[in-house]
């Protein structure tokens, strides 16, 4: 039996009329459903919901007066949150690599058009054949490149579109065969390395120097970063499956360069993504011989084994054309990227009021430093700590309050 205090009233509450039940329906069943609805509506709709103030509630109630009994009034929920720095929440991104066989001004425009058409967010480029190194903006794309200073040969670059440009933390222009760009992500940053490996005609010493340089570049990358190494490896890993490194959907027969690549992947816990997915051969081969008779898979996208599950697909896009004998290779992955926010300085030193005590204390602490048998990094850290600690203790500061948005 339902108590009188639990009786439901219509939205025209001023009339104090009870809800009318249909003559075709059992009143007890209808009342039970009304009670269930009351219990559901009394439960909080979401954790952390911010309810409207009394004035806002009365205004909303006024707007809803006269509506039918099915119209419900819900508490106002604050859904804005602090999302200004978050670029995406597990959105899908596309990374690609392409040997363009030189990038003149006209071809740069074509490559940008193909990036937009295929929806590639991050594109690694091999055989750039520019000179020098640097970075620049081109329309809605930003380009980081590294080539030999005087000789137009080799050369690598990484192009990003405006969707991910604001997430870039920095780049490392290693040499004409490798370059890396780091993106701010959540919970871990993402590092992309583009490479152009020596061809099969290169001497063994040149190949080993390439892998030594690449290993040095990896040592500069945080261990917890999500790592992608992409590019033209000039190696065939074949269709033979190597547990943890390759799938069984490669192409052709493994050669010596392919075995060296497999060894590198095993040493660094990497997986070759474009051997993991079963698909037609035209989605596997990345290079076509000049006579069109031979097709090989020599370009690869490597990913940390830990993040293998983030890869949604990996394949070539034969329709993309920039006048090269290589196909555009892409991989789609789901991760979080964040816009790099500006750091807010809570205080700054008043350099016009540096006291004499600061000079005396710094000088005395420097005299106490042990300079014998000290490595430069340790010595630098100790000097840094002395300057910072003494400054905080003795130099006046300008206090600034961050502006509220």
C-alpha positions as CSV (number, residue, x, y, z in Angstrom):
1,X,0.0,0.0,0.0
2,X,1.4,3.4,-1.0
3,X,1.4,6.1,1.7
4,X,-0.4,9.3,1.1
5,X,2.8,11.4,1.4
6,X,4.2,9.5,-1.6
7,X,1.4,10.3,-4.0
8,X,2.5,11.7,-7.3
9,X,1.2,15.1,-8.5
10,X,1.1,16.5,-12.0
11,X,3.2,19.5,-13.2
12,X,0.1,21.7,-12.6
13,X,0.9,21.4,-8.9
14,X,-1.0,24.5,-7.9
15,X,-4.3,22.6,-8.7
16,X,-3.2,19.8,-6.3
17,X,-4.9,17.2,-8.5
18,X,-3.7,13.6,-8.3
19,X,-2.6,11.8,-11.5
20,X,-5.6,10.1,-13.2
21,X,-5.3,6.4,-14.0
22,X,-6.7,4.8,-17.1
23,X,-9.8,2.8,-16.5
24,X,-8.2,0.0,-18.5
25,X,-5.3,-0.3,-16.1
26,X,-5.0,-1.7,-12.6
27,X,-4.4,1.3,-10.3
28,X,-2.1,-0.7,-8.1
29,X,0.2,-1.6,-11.0
30,X,0.3,2.0,-12.2
31,X,1.0,3.3,-8.7
32,X,3.9,0.8,-8.4
33,X,5.4,2.1,-11.7
34,X,5.1,5.7,-10.4
35,X,6.9,4.7,-7.2
36,X,9.7,3.1,-9.2
37,X,10.0,6.3,-11.2
38,X,10.3,8.3,-8.0
39,X,13.1,6.1,-6.7
40,X,15.0,6.4,-10.0
41,X,14.6,10.2,-10.1
42,X,15.8,10.6,-6.6
43,X,19.1,8.8,-7.4
44,X,22.0,11.2,-8.4
45,X,22.2,11.4,-12.2
46,X,26.0,11.5,-12.3
47,X,28.9,11.6,-9.8
48,X,30.1,15.2,-9.3
49,X,27.1,16.8,-10.8
50,X,26.7,20.5,-10.0
51,X,23.1,21.4,-9.3
52,X,21.5,24.6,-10.3
53,X,21.0,27.4,-7.8
54,X,17.5,28.2,-6.4
55,X,17.0,31.1,-8.9
56,X,18.1,28.9,-11.8
57,X,15.7,26.2,-10.7
58,X,12.8,28.6,-10.3
59,X,13.5,30.0,-13.8
60,X,13.6,26.6,-15.3
61,X,10.4,25.7,-13.5
62,X,8.7,28.8,-14.9
63,X,9.8,27.9,-18.4
64,X,8.4,24.4,-18.1
65,X,5.0,25.4,-16.6
66,X,2.1,24.3,-18.7
67,X,3.9,21.3,-20.2
68,X,2.4,17.9,-20.1
69,X,2.9,15.5,-17.2
70,X,5.6,13.6,-19.1
71,X,7.9,16.6,-19.1
72,X,10.7,16.1,-16.5
73,X,12.9,18.7,-14.8
74,X,16.5,17.6,-14.3
75,X,19.2,19.3,-12.2
76,X,21.6,21.4,-14.2
77,X,24.9,19.5,-14.7
78,X,28.2,21.3,-15.3
79,X,29.7,19.5,-18.3
80,X,32.2,22.2,-19.3
81,X,35.1,20.9,-17.2
82,X,38.7,21.8,-17.9
83,X,39.1,20.4,-21.4
84,X,41.0,23.3,-22.9
85,X,44.3,21.4,-23.0
86,X,43.0,18.0,-24.0
87,X,43.3,17.5,-27.8
88,X,41.4,14.2,-27.9
89,X,40.0,11.4,-25.7
90,X,41.1,8.1,-27.3
91,X,40.5,9.5,-30.8
92,X,41.9,7.7,-33.8
93,X,45.0,9.1,-35.3
94,X,46.8,8.2,-38.5
95,X,50.6,8.0,-38.9
96,X,52.3,7.3,-42.2
97,X,55.7,7.0,-43.9
98,X,56.6,7.7,-47.5
99,X,59.8,7.6,-49.6
100,X,59.1,10.5,-52.0
101,X,62.4,10.2,-54.0
102,X,63.1,14.0,-53.6
103,X,60.8,16.8,-52.5
104,X,60.9,19.8,-54.7
105,X,58.5,22.7,-54.2
106,X,55.8,21.3,-56.5
107,X,55.9,17.9,-54.9
108,X,55.6,19.4,-51.4
109,X,52.2,20.7,-52.4
110,X,51.2,17.3,-53.8
111,X,52.3,15.5,-50.6
112,X,50.3,17.9,-48.4
113,X,47.2,17.3,-50.6
114,X,47.6,13.5,-50.2
115,X,48.0,13.9,-46.5
116,X,44.7,15.8,-46.3
117,X,42.9,13.4,-48.6
118,X,44.0,10.2,-46.7
119,X,43.6,12.0,-43.3
120,X,47.3,11.4,-42.3
121,X,48.1,13.4,-39.1
122,X,51.8,12.5,-38.8
123,X,53.9,11.7,-42.0
124,X,57.5,10.6,-42.0
125,X,59.4,11.3,-45.3
126,X,62.5,9.5,-46.7
127,X,64.9,10.7,-49.4
128,X,64.0,14.4,-49.0
129,X,67.1,15.5,-50.9
130,X,67.1,19.0,-49.5
131,X,70.1,20.7,-47.8
132,X,70.5,21.7,-44.2
133,X,68.2,21.2,-41.3
134,X,65.4,23.1,-39.5
135,X,61.7,23.5,-39.3
136,X,59.1,25.7,-41.0
137,X,55.4,26.2,-41.4
138,X,53.6,25.5,-44.8
139,X,49.9,26.3,-44.9
140,X,48.2,24.0,-42.4
141,X,51.3,21.8,-41.9
142,X,54.5,22.0,-39.9
143,X,57.7,20.4,-41.2
144,X,60.8,19.2,-39.3
145,X,63.7,18.2,-41.6
146,X,67.3,17.1,-41.5
147,X,69.5,16.7,-44.5
148,X,73.3,16.9,-45.2
149,X,74.5,20.5,-45.2
150,X,76.0,20.6,-48.8
151,X,75.0,17.3,-50.5
152,X,71.5,16.8,-51.8
153,X,71.2,13.2,-50.8
154,X,69.2,11.1,-48.4
155,X,67.4,13.3,-45.9
156,X,64.4,12.7,-43.6
157,X,61.5,14.8,-42.4
158,X,58.4,14.6,-40.3
159,X,55.3,16.6,-41.3
160,X,52.4,17.2,-38.9
161,X,49.0,18.7,-39.6
162,X,47.3,21.4,-37.5
163,X,45.3,18.7,-35.6
164,X,48.4,17.5,-33.8
165,X,50.8,20.5,-34.2
166,X,49.9,22.0,-30.8
167,X,50.9,18.7,-29.1
168,X,54.5,18.9,-30.3
169,X,57.0,19.1,-27.4
170,X,60.2,19.2,-29.5
171,X,62.3,17.5,-32.1
172,X,65.8,15.9,-32.4
173,X,67.5,16.4,-35.7
174,X,69.9,13.5,-35.4
175,X,71.4,13.2,-39.0
176,X,70.3,12.8,-42.6
177,X,69.0,9.3,-41.9
178,X,66.9,9.8,-38.8
179,X,64.8,12.4,-37.0
180,X,62.4,12.3,-34.0
181,X,59.5,14.4,-32.8
182,X,57.9,14.1,-29.4
183,X,54.2,14.7,-28.7
184,X,52.6,15.4,-25.4
185,X,50.2,12.6,-24.6
186,X,48.1,11.2,-21.8
187,X,49.1,9.3,-19.7
188,X,52.5,9.0,-21.6
189,X,54.2,11.1,-24.3
190,X,54.5,9.8,-27.9
191,X,57.8,9.8,-29.8
192,X,57.9,9.3,-33.5
193,X,61.2,8.5,-35.2
194,X,61.5,8.6,-39.0
195,X,64.4,6.7,-40.6
196,X,66.0,6.0,-44.0
197,X,68.2,2.9,-43.7
198,X,71.1,2.2,-46.1
199,X,70.3,0.2,-49.2
200,X,71.3,-3.5,-49.7
201,X,74.4,-2.3,-51.7
202,X,75.8,-0.4,-48.7
203,X,78.8,-1.7,-46.8
204,X,78.3,-3.6,-43.6
205,X,80.0,-0.8,-41.6
206,X,77.5,1.8,-42.9
207,X,74.6,-0.4,-41.8
208,X,76.0,-1.0,-38.4
209,X,76.6,2.8,-37.9
210,X,73.0,3.4,-38.8
211,X,71.8,1.0,-36.1
212,X,74.3,2.4,-33.6
213,X,73.0,6.0,-34.3
214,X,69.4,4.8,-34.0
215,X,70.2,3.1,-30.7
216,X,71.7,6.3,-29.4
217,X,68.6,8.1,-30.4
218,X,66.5,5.6,-28.5
219,X,68.6,6.1,-25.4
220,X,67.5,9.7,-25.4
221,X,63.8,8.7,-25.5
222,X,62.0,8.2,-22.2
223,X,61.4,4.5,-21.6
224,X,57.7,5.1,-20.8
225,X,57.0,6.9,-24.0
226,X,54.8,5.4,-26.7
227,X,57.3,4.8,-29.4
228,X,56.9,4.6,-33.2
229,X,59.8,4.1,-35.6
230,X,58.8,4.5,-39.2
231,X,60.5,4.7,-42.5
232,X,62.2,3.0,-45.4
233,X,64.2,0.2,-43.9
234,X,65.4,-1.3,-47.2
235,X,64.8,-4.8,-45.6
236,X,62.5,-7.7,-46.2
237,X,61.2,-9.4,-43.1
238,X,59.1,-11.8,-45.2
239,X,56.0,-13.7,-44.3
240,X,57.7,-15.9,-41.6
241,X,56.2,-15.1,-38.2
242,X,58.5,-14.1,-35.4
243,X,56.6,-14.1,-32.0
244,X,56.4,-10.7,-30.5
245,X,58.0,-9.0,-33.5
246,X,56.2,-9.9,-36.8
247,X,52.9,-11.4,-37.7
248,X,52.4,-14.0,-40.4
249,X,51.1,-11.5,-42.9
250,X,54.3,-10.1,-44.2
251,X,55.4,-10.4,-47.9
252,X,58.1,-12.4,-49.6
253,X,61.2,-14.1,-48.1
254,X,63.3,-12.6,-45.3
255,X,66.8,-11.4,-46.4
256,X,69.9,-10.5,-44.4
257,X,68.8,-6.9,-43.9
258,X,65.4,-8.1,-42.7
259,X,67.1,-10.4,-40.1
260,X,69.1,-7.4,-38.8
261,X,65.9,-5.5,-38.4
262,X,64.3,-8.4,-36.6
263,X,67.2,-8.5,-34.2
264,X,66.9,-4.7,-33.5
265,X,63.2,-5.1,-32.8
266,X,63.8,-8.0,-30.3
267,X,66.5,-6.0,-28.5
268,X,64.1,-3.0,-28.1
269,X,60.7,-4.7,-27.6
270,X,59.2,-3.5,-30.9
271,X,56.6,-5.0,-33.2
272,X,56.3,-4.5,-37.0
273,X,52.7,-3.4,-37.3
274,X,52.2,-3.9,-41.1
275,X,52.7,-7.6,-40.8
276,X,49.9,-8.1,-38.2
277,X,46.8,-7.7,-40.4
278,X,45.6,-10.0,-43.1
279,X,44.8,-8.2,-46.3
280,X,45.3,-8.2,-50.1
281,X,48.9,-8.1,-51.4
282,X,48.3,-4.7,-52.9
283,X,47.9,-3.4,-49.4
284,X,51.2,-5.1,-48.3
285,X,53.9,-4.2,-50.9
286,X,55.5,-0.8,-50.5
287,X,57.9,-0.7,-53.4
288,X,57.6,-1.4,-57.1
289,X,60.6,-2.0,-59.4
290,X,61.0,0.4,-62.4
291,X,59.9,-2.3,-64.9
292,X,56.8,-3.0,-62.7
293,X,57.7,-6.7,-62.5
294,X,58.8,-6.9,-58.8
295,X,57.0,-5.7,-55.7
296,X,58.5,-5.8,-52.2
297,X,57.7,-4.9,-48.7
298,X,60.6,-2.8,-47.4
299,X,58.9,0.1,-45.5
300,X,57.7,-0.5,-42.0
301,X,55.9,1.1,-39.1
302,X,57.4,-0.2,-35.8
303,X,55.6,0.3,-32.4
304,X,56.3,-0.5,-28.8
305,X,55.1,-4.0,-28.0
306,X,53.4,-2.7,-24.9
307,X,51.1,-0.5,-27.1
308,X,50.4,-3.0,-29.8
309,X,46.7,-3.1,-28.9
310,X,46.4,0.6,-29.8
311,X,47.0,-0.1,-33.5
312,X,43.7,-0.4,-35.4
313,X,45.1,-1.0,-38.9
314,X,48.3,-0.9,-41.0
315,X,48.3,-0.9,-44.8
316,X,49.5,0.9,-47.9
317,X,47.5,3.4,-49.9
318,X,48.3,2.6,-53.6
319,X,46.0,5.5,-54.7
320,X,48.3,8.1,-53.2
321,X,50.7,9.4,-55.9
322,X,53.7,11.8,-55.7
323,X,55.7,10.4,-58.6
324,X,57.6,7.9,-56.4
325,X,58.2,4.1,-56.7
326,X,57.2,3.7,-53.1
327,X,53.6,3.5,-51.7
328,X,52.3,5.5,-48.8
329,X,52.2,3.3,-45.7
330,X,49.8,4.2,-42.9
331,X,48.8,2.9,-39.5
332,X,45.8,4.0,-37.5
333,X,46.0,4.1,-33.7
334,X,44.0,5.2,-30.7
335,X,45.8,7.3,-28.1
336,X,45.4,10.6,-26.3
337,X,47.2,13.7,-27.3
338,X,47.3,16.9,-25.3
339,X,47.8,20.5,-26.3
340,X,51.0,21.8,-24.8
341,X,50.0,24.5,-22.3
342,X,52.1,27.4,-21.3
343,X,53.5,27.1,-17.8
344,X,52.4,29.7,-15.3
345,X,55.1,31.3,-13.2
346,X,53.9,31.7,-9.7
347,X,56.8,34.2,-8.9
348,X,59.8,35.8,-10.4
349,X,62.9,37.3,-8.8
350,X,63.3,41.0,-8.3
351,X,66.7,41.3,-10.0
352,X,66.9,45.0,-9.0
353,X,67.1,44.0,-5.4
354,X,69.7,41.2,-5.2
355,X,71.2,41.5,-1.7
356,X,74.9,41.2,-0.8
357,X,74.0,38.2,1.3
358,X,73.2,36.3,-1.9
359,X,76.7,36.9,-3.3
360,X,78.4,36.0,-0.1
361,X,76.5,32.8,0.5
362,X,76.9,31.6,-3.2
363,X,80.7,32.4,-3.0
364,X,81.1,30.5,0.2
365,X,79.2,27.4,-1.0
366,X,81.2,27.4,-4.2
367,X,84.4,27.3,-2.2
368,X,83.2,24.2,-0.5
369,X,82.6,22.3,-3.7
370,X,84.7,19.2,-4.3
371,X,85.9,19.6,-7.9
372,X,88.1,16.5,-7.9
373,X,86.9,13.2,-9.5
374,X,83.5,14.7,-10.3
375,X,81.6,14.1,-13.5
376,X,80.3,17.3,-15.3
377,X,76.6,16.3,-14.8
378,X,76.9,15.9,-11.0
379,X,78.9,19.2,-10.7
380,X,76.3,21.0,-12.8
381,X,73.4,19.7,-10.7
382,X,75.1,20.8,-7.5
383,X,75.9,24.3,-8.9
384,X,72.3,24.6,-10.0
385,X,71.0,23.6,-6.6
386,X,73.2,26.2,-4.8
387,X,72.1,29.0,-7.1
388,X,68.4,28.1,-6.8
389,X,68.3,27.5,-3.0
390,X,70.3,30.6,-2.2
391,X,68.1,32.7,-4.5
392,X,64.9,31.5,-3.0
393,X,66.2,32.2,0.5
394,X,67.7,35.7,-0.1
395,X,66.3,37.4,-3.3
396,X,63.0,39.2,-3.1
397,X,60.3,38.1,-5.5
398,X,57.5,39.7,-7.5
399,X,54.3,37.8,-6.6
400,X,51.9,37.4,-9.4
401,X,48.4,35.9,-9.4
402,X,47.3,33.9,-12.4
403,X,44.5,35.5,-14.4
404,X,41.2,33.7,-14.0
405,X,39.5,32.9,-17.3
